[in-house]
Amino acid sequence: MAELSLISMRYAEAARLNSAAARGETEAVEFFRDLWPEIGERFFCGNPLAPGAGVTSIMTHPRGKPGAAMLGRQCDTCSALPWQTRMHRLTKLFKLMFAGWRPTRPGWNAR
């Protein structure tokens, strides 16, 4: 059975690696390729995802200090959903994961 795996790291570092991977820089491409080495659960729809498949979503960490990020796996189908639908699902997920959580930080209220 696949398990949901979320990774915490500094948002600035995650954004830097994401930009570098988009430019094709080896270090960043390898980082994202090796980030998910086993079958895991997609954080939006809960279906299993093969090792290395899908895309990595970078989100503001809901309980972390300012500047913290949470990385999760997302399939192509969920990636194609409208932004508002993805944010609604993410808000519901975080409310289940973190009792009493509400999207109040500036990063959660701006697109």
VMD Tcl script that builds the backbone (N, CA, C; Angstrom):
set m [mol new atoms 333]
animate dup $m
set s [atomselect $m all]
$s set {name element resname resid chain x y z} {
  {N N MET 1 A 0.834 -1.181 0.000}
  {CA C MET 1 A 0.000 0.000 0.000}
  {C C MET 1 A 0.883 1.250 0.000}
  {N N ALA 2 A 0.496 2.220 -0.778}
  {CA C ALA 2 A 1.240 3.478 -0.872}
  {C C ALA 2 A 0.963 4.341 0.350}
  {N N GLU 3 A 1.974 5.085 0.769}
  {CA C GLU 3 A 1.827 5.994 1.898}
  {C C GLU 3 A 2.032 7.418 1.426}
  {N N LEU 4 A 1.315 8.342 2.055}
  {CA C LEU 4 A 1.484 9.755 1.744}
  {C C LEU 4 A 2.810 10.211 2.322}
  {N N SER 5 A 3.615 10.824 1.495}
  {CA C SER 5 A 4.922 11.300 1.897}
  {C C SER 5 A 5.023 12.781 1.576}
  {N N LEU 6 A 5.251 13.599 2.587}
  {CA C LEU 6 A 5.434 15.029 2.398}
  {C C LEU 6 A 6.796 15.405 2.966}
  {N N ILE 7 A 7.483 16.302 2.301}
  {CA C ILE 7 A 8.839 16.685 2.699}
  {C C ILE 7 A 8.849 18.171 3.034}
  {N N SER 8 A 9.497 18.517 4.141}
  {CA C SER 8 A 9.631 19.921 4.539}
  {C C SER 8 A 11.030 20.417 4.217}
  {N N MET 9 A 11.110 21.634 3.724}
  {CA C MET 9 A 12.397 22.275 3.473}
  {C C MET 9 A 12.170 23.783 3.356}
  {N N ARG 10 A 13.252 24.540 3.254}
  {CA C ARG 10 A 13.128 25.991 3.102}
  {C C ARG 10 A 12.513 26.311 1.744}
  {N N TYR 11 A 11.558 27.233 1.740}
  {CA C TYR 11 A 10.858 27.580 0.503}
  {C C TYR 11 A 11.820 28.153 -0.546}
  {N N ALA 12 A 12.750 28.989 -0.102}
  {CA C ALA 12 A 13.695 29.599 -1.046}
  {C C ALA 12 A 14.526 28.534 -1.749}
  {N N GLU 13 A 14.946 27.511 -1.012}
  {CA C GLU 13 A 15.729 26.429 -1.608}
  {C C GLU 13 A 14.882 25.606 -2.572}
  {N N ALA 14 A 13.642 25.335 -2.202}
  {CA C ALA 14 A 12.748 24.585 -3.086}
  {C C ALA 14 A 12.491 25.359 -4.377}
  {N N ALA 15 A 12.271 26.668 -4.260}
  {CA C ALA 15 A 12.037 27.502 -5.440}
  {C C ALA 15 A 13.294 27.577 -6.310}
  {N N ARG 16 A 14.468 27.676 -5.679}
  {CA C ARG 16 A 15.724 27.710 -6.433}
  {C C ARG 16 A 15.916 26.415 -7.217}
  {N N LEU 17 A 15.686 25.286 -6.551}
  {CA C LEU 17 A 15.830 23.992 -7.228}
  {C C LEU 17 A 14.800 23.828 -8.343}
  {N N ASN 18 A 13.595 24.313 -8.123}
  {CA C ASN 18 A 12.556 24.226 -9.134}
  {C C ASN 18 A 12.941 25.032 -10.380}
  {N N SER 19 A 13.439 26.243 -10.186}
  {CA C SER 19 A 13.870 27.077 -11.314}
  {C C SER 19 A 15.054 26.442 -12.038}
  {N N ALA 20 A 15.993 25.904 -11.256}
  {CA C ALA 20 A 17.171 25.262 -11.852}
  {C C ALA 20 A 16.765 24.024 -12.649}
  {N N ALA 21 A 15.805 23.265 -12.134}
  {CA C ALA 21 A 15.338 22.071 -12.851}
  {C C ALA 21 A 14.653 22.468 -14.155}
  {N N ALA 22 A 13.921 23.576 -14.140}
  {CA C ALA 22 A 13.261 24.053 -15.354}
  {C C ALA 22 A 14.285 24.450 -16.416}
  {N N ARG 23 A 15.473 24.902 -15.964}
  {CA C ARG 23 A 16.551 25.243 -16.902}
  {C C ARG 23 A 17.357 24.012 -17.309}
  {N N GLY 24 A 17.078 22.863 -16.665}
  {CA C GLY 24 A 17.767 21.627 -17.005}
  {C C GLY 24 A 19.079 21.406 -16.281}
  {N N GLU 25 A 19.320 22.131 -15.190}
  {CA C GLU 25 A 20.561 21.960 -14.438}
  {C C GLU 25 A 20.577 20.586 -13.773}
  {N N THR 26 A 21.677 19.891 -13.924}
  {CA C THR 26 A 21.801 18.494 -13.498}
  {C C THR 26 A 21.477 18.288 -12.030}
  {N N GLU 27 A 22.055 19.112 -11.142}
  {CA C GLU 27 A 21.846 18.950 -9.693}
  {C C GLU 27 A 20.360 18.969 -9.341}
  {N N ALA 28 A 19.650 19.935 -9.893}
  {CA C ALA 28 A 18.235 20.094 -9.573}
  {C C ALA 28 A 17.382 18.993 -10.192}
  {N N VAL 29 A 17.676 18.635 -11.426}
  {CA C VAL 29 A 16.926 17.560 -12.085}
  {C C VAL 29 A 17.088 16.260 -11.304}
  {N N GLU 30 A 18.317 15.972 -10.875}
  {CA C GLU 30 A 18.572 14.758 -10.084}
  {C C GLU 30 A 17.888 14.828 -8.722}
  {N N PHE 31 A 17.866 16.016 -8.101}
  {CA C PHE 31 A 17.212 16.167 -6.801}
  {C C PHE 31 A 15.745 15.751 -6.905}
  {N N PHE 32 A 15.020 16.304 -7.881}
  {CA C PHE 32 A 13.599 15.980 -8.022}
  {C C PHE 32 A 13.384 14.549 -8.492}
  {N N ARG 33 A 14.276 14.025 -9.322}
  {CA C ARG 33 A 14.144 12.641 -9.784}
  {C C ARG 33 A 14.301 11.668 -8.615}
  {N N ASP 34 A 15.255 11.959 -7.719}
  {CA C ASP 34 A 15.557 11.058 -6.599}
  {C C ASP 34 A 14.708 11.328 -5.358}
  {N N LEU 35 A 13.873 12.344 -5.395}
  {CA C LEU 35 A 13.095 12.741 -4.220}
  {C C LEU 35 A 12.059 11.697 -3.826}
  {N N TRP 36 A 11.498 11.004 -4.788}
  {CA C TRP 36 A 10.431 10.039 -4.537}
  {C C TRP 36 A 10.865 8.671 -5.065}
  {N N PRO 37 A 11.708 7.919 -4.330}
  {CA C PRO 37 A 12.270 6.659 -4.835}
  {C C PRO 37 A 11.341 5.446 -4.746}
  {N N GLU 38 A 10.182 5.591 -4.136}
  {CA C GLU 38 A 9.298 4.429 -3.987}
  {C C GLU 38 A 7.854 4.797 -4.319}
  {N N ILE 39 A 7.014 3.786 -4.420}
  {CA C ILE 39 A 5.600 4.035 -4.696}
  {C C ILE 39 A 5.035 4.879 -3.558}
  {N N GLY 40 A 4.303 5.909 -3.911}
  {CA C GLY 40 A 3.747 6.789 -2.899}
  {C C GLY 40 A 2.340 7.208 -3.250}
  {N N GLU 41 A 1.703 7.842 -2.305}
  {CA C GLU 41 A 0.337 8.294 -2.477}
  {C C GLU 41 A 0.333 9.736 -2.981}
  {N N ARG 42 A -0.536 10.016 -3.913}
  {CA C ARG 42 A -0.711 11.390 -4.393}
  {C C ARG 42 A -1.458 12.160 -3.320}
  {N N PHE 43 A -1.030 13.373 -3.023}
  {CA C PHE 43 A -1.641 14.059 -1.890}
  {C C PHE 43 A -3.015 14.639 -2.193}
  {N N PHE 44 A -3.400 14.824 -3.463}
  {CA C PHE 44 A -4.734 15.327 -3.762}
  {C C PHE 44 A -5.759 14.215 -3.879}
  {N N CYS 45 A -5.459 13.194 -4.689}
  {CA C CYS 45 A -6.480 12.181 -4.964}
  {C C CYS 45 A -6.261 10.877 -4.201}
  {N N GLY 46 A -5.084 10.679 -3.598}
  {CA C GLY 46 A -4.839 9.504 -2.776}
  {C C GLY 46 A -4.501 8.240 -3.534}
  {N N ASN 47 A -4.470 8.280 -4.853}
  {CA C ASN 47 A -4.118 7.094 -5.636}
  {C C ASN 47 A -2.615 6.864 -5.598}
  {N N PRO 48 A -2.178 5.601 -5.797}
  {CA C PRO 48 A -0.743 5.332 -5.792}
  {C C PRO 48 A -0.056 5.928 -7.022}
  {N N LEU 49 A 1.202 6.268 -6.860}
  {CA C LEU 49 A 2.002 6.856 -7.926}
  {C C LEU 49 A 3.339 6.128 -7.968}
  {N N ALA 50 A 3.757 5.721 -9.145}
  {CA C ALA 50 A 5.006 4.970 -9.317}
  {C C ALA 50 A 6.215 5.808 -8.898}
  {N N PRO 51 A 7.322 5.164 -8.541}
  {CA C PRO 51 A 8.531 5.906 -8.157}
  {C C PRO 51 A 8.941 6.890 -9.247}
  {N N GLY 52 A 9.196 8.127 -8.851}
  {CA C GLY 52 A 9.651 9.146 -9.777}
  {C C GLY 52 A 8.585 9.712 -10.699}
  {N N ALA 53 A 7.377 9.180 -10.667}
  {CA C ALA 53 A 6.305 9.651 -11.558}
  {C C ALA 53 A 5.628 10.883 -10.981}
  {N N GLY 54 A 4.913 11.598 -11.832}
  {CA C GLY 54 A 4.182 12.773 -11.399}
  {C C GLY 54 A 5.080 13.984 -11.268}
  {N N VAL 55 A 4.562 15.002 -10.640}
  {CA C VAL 55 A 5.314 16.238 -10.436}
  {C C VAL 55 A 5.362 16.543 -8.937}
  {N N THR 56 A 6.346 17.335 -8.549}
  {CA C THR 56 A 6.470 17.754 -7.163}
  {C C THR 56 A 5.796 19.106 -7.012}
  {N N SER 57 A 4.895 19.196 -6.067}
  {CA C SER 57 A 4.197 20.435 -5.764}
  {C C SER 57 A 4.891 21.104 -4.586}
  {N N ILE 58 A 5.165 22.381 -4.692}
  {CA C ILE 58 A 5.820 23.131 -3.621}
  {C C ILE 58 A 4.782 24.077 -3.021}
  {N N MET 59 A 4.523 23.905 -1.724}
  {CA C MET 59 A 3.492 24.686 -1.046}
  {C C MET 59 A 4.084 25.375 0.181}
  {N N THR 60 A 3.490 26.476 0.583}
  {CA C THR 60 A 3.861 27.091 1.850}
  {C C THR 60 A 3.497 26.105 2.954}
  {N N HIS 61 A 4.430 25.847 3.875}
  {CA C HIS 61 A 4.172 24.882 4.950}
  {C C HIS 61 A 3.104 25.441 5.879}
  {N N PRO 62 A 2.023 24.683 6.121}
  {CA C PRO 62 A 0.917 25.206 6.924}
  {C C PRO 62 A 1.244 25.434 8.392}
  {N N ARG 63 A 2.197 24.702 8.953}
  {CA C ARG 63 A 2.540 24.866 10.365}
  {C C ARG 63 A 3.992 25.272 10.568}
  {N N GLY 64 A 4.722 25.401 9.492}
  {CA C GLY 64 A 6.137 25.740 9.588}
  {C C GLY 64 A 6.358 27.217 9.862}
  {N N LYS 65 A 7.597 27.549 10.128}
  {CA C LYS 65 A 7.968 28.940 10.311}
  {C C LYS 65 A 7.856 29.652 8.962}
  {N N PRO 66 A 7.729 30.966 8.969}
  {CA C PRO 66 A 7.737 31.684 7.688}
  {C C PRO 66 A 8.990 31.314 6.897}
  {N N GLY 67 A 8.817 31.060 5.620}
  {CA C GLY 67 A 9.942 30.653 4.780}
  {C C GLY 67 A 10.063 29.153 4.635}
  {N N ALA 68 A 9.163 28.397 5.267}
  {CA C ALA 68 A 9.202 26.939 5.171}
  {C C ALA 68 A 8.267 26.477 4.059}
  {N N ALA 69 A 8.646 25.371 3.432}
  {CA C ALA 69 A 7.826 24.810 2.355}
  {C C ALA 69 A 7.551 23.344 2.635}
  {N N MET 70 A 6.496 22.838 2.015}
  {CA C MET 70 A 6.151 21.420 2.068}
  {C C MET 70 A 6.068 20.938 0.624}
  {N N LEU 71 A 6.721 19.823 0.341}
  {CA C LEU 71 A 6.715 19.250 -0.995}
  {C C LEU 71 A 5.896 17.979 -0.995}
  {N N GLY 72 A 5.064 17.809 -2.004}
  {CA C GLY 72 A 4.238 16.621 -2.136}
  {C C GLY 72 A 4.160 16.190 -3.588}
  {N N ARG 73 A 3.724 14.953 -3.811}
  {CA C ARG 73 A 3.605 14.413 -5.167}
  {C C ARG 73 A 2.210 14.647 -5.713}
  {N N GLN 74 A 2.175 14.948 -6.999}
  {CA C GLN 74 A 0.919 15.233 -7.659}
  {C C GLN 74 A 0.940 14.567 -9.036}
  {N N CYS 75 A -0.153 13.946 -9.412}
  {CA C CYS 75 A -0.234 13.302 -10.731}
  {C C CYS 75 A -0.577 14.336 -11.801}
  {N N ASP 76 A -0.441 13.948 -13.052}
  {CA C ASP 76 A -0.740 14.861 -14.162}
  {C C ASP 76 A -2.218 15.255 -14.185}
  {N N THR 77 A -3.100 14.320 -13.807}
  {CA C THR 77 A -4.535 14.616 -13.793}
  {C C THR 77 A -4.848 15.705 -12.772}
  {N N CYS 78 A -4.288 15.574 -11.570}
  {CA C CYS 78 A -4.524 16.585 -10.530}
  {C C CYS 78 A -3.841 17.909 -10.894}
  {N N SER 79 A -2.692 17.838 -11.553}
  {CA C SER 79 A -1.994 19.055 -11.979}
  {C C SER 79 A -2.815 19.850 -12.983}
  {N N ALA 80 A -3.641 19.145 -13.754}
  {CA C ALA 80 A -4.450 19.796 -14.790}
  {C C ALA 80 A -5.734 20.424 -14.237}
  {N N LEU 81 A -6.040 20.160 -12.972}
  {CA C LEU 81 A -7.238 20.756 -12.370}
  {C C LEU 81 A -7.075 22.270 -12.280}
  {N N PRO 82 A -8.165 23.018 -12.313}
  {CA C PRO 82 A -8.067 24.470 -12.146}
  {C C PRO 82 A -7.430 24.813 -10.794}
  {N N TRP 83 A -6.731 25.947 -10.744}
  {CA C TRP 83 A -6.027 26.373 -9.541}
  {C C TRP 83 A -6.963 26.409 -8.340}
  {N N GLN 84 A -8.178 26.932 -8.516}
  {CA C GLN 84 A -9.121 27.055 -7.404}
  {C C GLN 84 A -9.514 25.674 -6.860}
  {N N THR 85 A -9.688 24.695 -7.728}
  {CA C THR 85 A -10.035 23.341 -7.293}
  {C C THR 85 A -8.893 22.732 -6.498}
  {N N ARG 86 A -7.653 22.907 -6.974}
  {CA C ARG 86 A -6.493 22.374 -6.252}
  {C C ARG 86 A -6.346 23.025 -4.880}
  {N N MET 87 A -6.546 24.352 -4.802}
  {CA C MET 87 A -6.436 25.044 -3.514}
  {C C MET 87 A -7.534 24.599 -2.554}
  {N N HIS 88 A -8.733 24.365 -3.078}
  {CA C HIS 88 A -9.831 23.889 -2.236}
  {C C HIS 88 A -9.478 22.521 -1.646}
  {N N ARG 89 A -8.973 21.616 -2.476}
  {CA C ARG 89 A -8.597 20.285 -1.993}
  {C C ARG 89 A -7.449 20.368 -1.002}
  {N N LEU 90 A -6.485 21.230 -1.269}
  {CA C LEU 90 A -5.350 21.389 -0.367}
  {C C LEU 90 A -5.799 21.947 0.979}
  {N N THR 91 A -6.703 22.909 0.959}
  {CA C THR 91 A -7.230 23.471 2.202}
  {C C THR 91 A -7.951 22.402 3.017}
  {N N LYS 92 A -8.768 21.582 2.342}
  {CA C LYS 92 A -9.467 20.499 3.043}
  {C C LYS 92 A -8.471 19.504 3.638}
  {N N LEU 93 A -7.438 19.165 2.882}
  {CA C LEU 93 A -6.419 18.225 3.354}
  {C C LEU 93 A -5.696 18.769 4.583}
  {N N PHE 94 A -5.264 20.025 4.528}
  {CA C PHE 94 A -4.532 20.607 5.649}
  {C C PHE 94 A -5.423 20.750 6.884}
  {N N LYS 95 A -6.707 21.028 6.695}
  {CA C LYS 95 A -7.611 21.100 7.847}
  {C C LYS 95 A -7.746 19.737 8.523}
  {N N LEU 96 A -7.680 18.667 7.735}
  {CA C LEU 96 A -7.718 17.316 8.314}
  {C C LEU 96 A -6.402 16.964 9.001}
  {N N MET 97 A -5.295 17.394 8.411}
  {CA C MET 97 A -3.976 17.059 8.944}
  {C C MET 97 A -3.627 17.870 10.188}
  {N N PHE 98 A -4.026 19.141 10.209}
  {CA C PHE 98 A -3.638 20.051 11.281}
  {C C PHE 98 A -4.894 20.650 11.901}
  {N N ALA 99 A -5.317 20.095 13.018}
  {CA C ALA 99 A -6.549 20.544 13.683}
  {C C ALA 99 A -6.509 22.049 13.936}
  {N N GLY 100 A -7.585 22.724 13.579}
  {CA C GLY 100 A -7.694 24.150 13.819}
  {C C GLY 100 A -6.984 25.021 12.786}
  {N N TRP 101 A -6.373 24.415 11.792}
  {CA C TRP 101 A -5.651 25.200 10.785}
  {C C TRP 101 A -6.611 25.988 9.900}
  {N N ARG 102 A -6.241 27.222 9.611}
  {CA C ARG 102 A -6.992 28.057 8.674}
  {C C ARG 102 A -5.990 28.772 7.781}
  {N N PRO 103 A -6.338 28.998 6.521}
  {CA C PRO 103 A -5.404 29.676 5.611}
  {C C PRO 103 A -5.337 31.172 5.881}
  {N N THR 104 A -4.527 31.569 6.858}
  {CA C THR 104 A -4.482 32.979 7.256}
  {C C THR 104 A -3.172 33.667 6.898}
  {N N ARG 105 A -2.094 32.923 6.630}
  {CA C ARG 105 A -0.826 33.554 6.303}
  {C C ARG 105 A -0.909 34.165 4.902}
  {N N PRO 106 A -0.149 35.218 4.642}
  {CA C PRO 106 A -0.224 35.889 3.342}
  {C C PRO 106 A -0.003 34.954 2.153}
  {N N GLY 107 A 0.850 33.966 2.285}
  {CA C GLY 107 A 1.110 33.049 1.188}
  {C C GLY 107 A -0.092 32.209 0.801}
  {N N TRP 108 A -1.051 32.083 1.704}
  {CA C TRP 108 A -2.246 31.289 1.428}
  {C C TRP 108 A -3.375 32.116 0.848}
  {N N ASN 109 A -3.272 33.415 0.940}
  {CA C ASN 109 A -4.364 34.265 0.472}
  {C C ASN 109 A -4.087 34.912 -0.870}
  {N N ALA 110 A -2.890 34.781 -1.381}
  {CA C ALA 110 A -2.540 35.383 -2.666}
  {C C ALA 110 A -2.217 34.286 -3.667}
  {N N ARG 111 A -2.499 34.541 -4.879}
  {CA C ARG 111 A -2.202 33.551 -5.912}
  {C C ARG 111 A -0.851 33.774 -6.485}
}
mol reanalyze $m
mol bondsrecalc $m
mol representation Tube
mol addrep $m
